[in-house]
Amino acid sequence: MAEVFDDTRLDDEDVLAAADAPLRWLAGAGARVRLEAGGAAESLDDLEDDISPRAIVAAGADARLLRAVLEPVCPVPFVAWPGPGLPGWAGALDLVVVLAPAGGDADTASAVREAVRRGCSLVTACPPHSVMAEHAQGRHSQLLPTQTDDTLAVAVVMLQAMQRIGVGPELDAERVAGVLDQVAVACSPHRDISTNPAKDLSLFLAESAPLVWGGSVLAARAARRVAEAIRRTTGRPALAADSGHLLPVLEATVPRDLFADPFDERGADARPGLLVLDDGAEEPSVRDQRGHLRAVAESHGVRTQTIDAREGPEMARYAALLTTGTYAAVYLGIGLGRAG
């Protein structure tokens, strides 16, 4: 028997109290950015600003997040290397950067050890008394001490480090934190469905098999993370992909029969629903793909919903898309009786 989504649970104080942990974590996103930025301030001041790398390698599980921000503006070649070790060419002329807010894993540790062994410049964000910090010790190593295991907050600090050595864009941690605070207020469990964008979005997700799309590199990454949150929170399928992979699904959807019996269980499988993550990217290719996806969805009777985040720097918009979508995933789980 299919699970029933009960939207009254979203405004039930007792139910929301039982789901306090994930909601409180999301609400504290802005505070964690400030905590990480404050904790790393001294290390950022001590960071050598005369590093002129031949190339940069971002190693570890979240290497692609750094690449999404840095690759378009970095003045030297930039490579994301999420696997073990380092590329064979990486050496003393290159910079290796590593995000390991939770202490890292075996693959990340191997990359850090290899960077030290080869004499690479190394900037590692990890807990100061962790095994990873021990691996990172070397003549050309800089440690950014982490206070939390929040990858987003730690990434903000790493990007500030990249700005300081001249290979990244300007990034104000307080602006990112402020945008996250705004999302927390808008999506607060104390706001009812009529004024809460995340609760409203959970209603859409409850009636759909979500297809999540983001046009820019960062919006596409946020789309993948939101789809992961939906799967993790509810156990339901959710697909994030580029437009070329989503279009066949939309085109294969049979338009809804206006005269079908809504209580006929033979049609109980959820229809696709298109969730667009829009960070304000207006490149012609992004605009064309977005318009085409929406047009195809409309022609096949597929409902579309949008998360907009157009204010603030690029990283702040990514954070807003990701956090709003994750709030919606948590509320979807609450409505299904799975959260708490």
Secondary structure, DSSP 8 states (H G I E B T S, - for coil): ------GGGGG-HHHHHHTHHHHHHHHTHHHHHHHHHHHTHHHHHHS-TT---S-EEEESTTHHHHHHHHTTT-SS-EEEE-SSS--TT--TT-EEEEE-TT---HHHHHHHHHHHHHT-EEEEEE-TTSHHHHHT-STTEEEEE-SS--HHHHHHHHHHHHHHTTSS----HHHHHHHHHHHHHHT-TTS-GGG-HHHHHHHHHHTEEEEEEESSHHHHHHHHHHHHHHHHHH----EE--HHHHHHHHHTS----TTS-TT-GGG-S-EEEEEEEE-----HHHHHHHHHHHHHHHHTT--EEEEE--SS-HHHHHHHHHHHHHHHHHHHHHHTT---
